[in-house]
């Protein structure tokens, strides 16, 4: 990480932290001084993360399960910030969406985020409050073919962010969202052809794809006291793509 913000003394829970942006953010928060707990459903990915970074606490958790989420969060103790990153990434034509796909994507993306917020509210210090960071996406704000369910969930993250910013602000809880653009994480690469990334590069105003460090630096800012008066915002880290549409 080229850029860090001081998170010393902060206890941060990050969901979906086994790989991709969640993993990058967990490492970045650790380097910024935070005590980090990583939730993920994939035990092997968490074991690799823990082996590489022993200071990161890991728990195998299905974020859809409210009781399991609450029990795992309780083991952390005090929580100062939660990053709702967990999401099943799938792009399907609308005719291919079935009950199983729809239910799982909605549950991970929306239920998991709500359970994360509830965990923070139960376990934060009321005197100092807390921070919620939701992972949104430009797909939630403009049309992309074959992304109906994914875009719907990410659009909901924007709505949830603004609503909770108004609701929880009086309780000293800041709620913001990060909306990364084209960043070739392992999950995205698995479902995106290389020629599509090449096409995007020519359309992004900065003429490059994003990197995990770009999203991590922005996330650390929103989690830190440097953003103490930032609430209800969606920060786009997309090279100017949304602005140029």
ABEGO torsion letter per residue (X at the ends): XABBBBABGBBBBBBGAABEAAAAAAAAAAAAGBBBBBBBABAAAAAAAAAABAABBBBBBBAABAAAAAAAAAAAEBBABBBBABBBBBBBBAAABBAAAAAAAAAAAAAAAAAAAAAAAAABBAAAEBBBBBBBBAAAABBBBGAAAAAAAAAAAAAAAAAAAAAAAAAGBBBBBBBBBBBBBAAAAAABBAAAAAAAAAABAAGBBBBAAAAAAAAAAAABAAAAABBGBBBBBAGGAAAAX
